[in-house]
Amino acid sequence: MKCGASTINTDKNIMRKFTFLFTVFFILAFTANAQWHPQGNKSKGSNPDNIAYPADWKKTAQQFSAAEMRKHELSGPKSFVWKWDTIISYDTLGFSNRFIQTFDINGNVLTKTKEQWQTSTWEITERNNYSYDANGNMLTDLCEWWSGSTWDNIYRCTNTYDLNGNLLTETWESWQTSSWVNENRYTYTYDGSGHQLTYFYENWVTNTWEAVYRSTYTYDVNGYQQTWLSEEWLTNTWVNSEKGTYTYDGSLNLISVLSEYWQTNTWLNDERHTMTYDGSGNRLTYLEEYWQPAGWVNSERGTYTYDGSGNMLTQIVEVWQTPT
């Protein structure tokens, strides 16, 4: 698929590594003034826009789907994303690509067009067209490819939501021989407080939906995420793949995330993150480690400082180098 449509790779090692790369991204992106507060604590803390809750950022490539990304990033008055209309990228030879967006009166992205620099001029290559319901939830994403004289369909994503605006399903289709053909489908369930309970991924095979992957989430009585468990559908049964465990301090700051993977009928350590905070809940450090037979080995750490008002002054990221 073109236009950024994601493909699903069920290889366990790739999924685990992507999960923790995604974790690191959010550690670096939402520091200091955007502290992590677990899903379910939506009325408290210093994160009024509900960004980067564990239930959101601790996801594999499959779980953090394109539709969810767009729901958070492309619409809504509280989006942290700059509402740009044109961005131009460059390479060593000069112009490379140009991206152009249009918006509706509510600030929702209606179209996103990509152009490439060819022989001293911009040439259109592809575009995405979005539609929304009255609440700003994205209903469809239609991707088209410019043939030179007309727009040709490439793929389409269609979403459904419950009455609370929680994403229930997203169905991906590709354009084949002048008709839409199912490709894959994601299904989500939630509890009464809106916490995500399950994630289910299917592929369209021989005119029927076939299970591929699922995840299950648990929470404490206050709605703070405690665990996630991922499983793969193999030989007509669900087989463990990986799991994560979260711990918090007395102020409900997230202080550790442990990732484990399933091998030879047992759970084995994979990677872990640990965080420390000051008395105001500002993150002071994070440490990323990976597991070796001899124990935990350093990988990366971050250190932060703040002024008296809690504004971050410095951020230092270091990578562990083994002495030679």
HUKAPE-V575436 format. One line per field, one symbol per residue. psi: psi as a letter, one per 40 degrees, with the letter a starting at -180 (. if undefined). burial: I if it has 16 or more other C-alpha atoms within 10 Angstrom, else O. A space follows every 50 residues. Layout:
psi: ???
burial: ???
This chain:
psi: iafehiihhehddddddddddddddddddgicegihhihefeeiafgeef ifiddddgiidddgiddddddddeiheeiehhgidhhhiiaeebicihhh iiiaeeehhdihhhiihhffihhhdiihhiiiaeeehhdihhhihhedei hhicihhhiiiaeeehhdihhhiihhffihhiciihhiiiaeeehhdihh hiihhffihhidiiihiiiaeeehhdiihhiihhffihhiciiihiiiae efhheihhhiihhffihiiciihiiiiaeeehhdiihhiihideahhidi iihiiiaeeehhdihhhihhhhi.
burial: OOIOOOOOOOOOOOIIOIIIOIIIOIIOOOIIOIIIIIIIIIOOIIIOOI IIIIIIIIIIIIIIOIIIOIIIIIIIOOOOOOIOOOOOOOOOOOIOIIIO IIIOOOOIIIIIIIIIIOOOOOIIIIIIIIIIOOOIIIIIIIIIIIOOOO OOIIIIIIIIIOOOOIIOIIIIIIIOOOOOIIIIIIIIIIOOOOIIIIII IIIIOOOOOOIIIIIIIIIOOOIIIIIIIIIIIOOOOOOIIIIIIIIIOO OOIIIIIIIIIIOOOOOOIIIIIIIIIOOOIIIIIIIIIIIOOOOOOIII IIIIIIOOOOOIOOOOOOOOOOOO
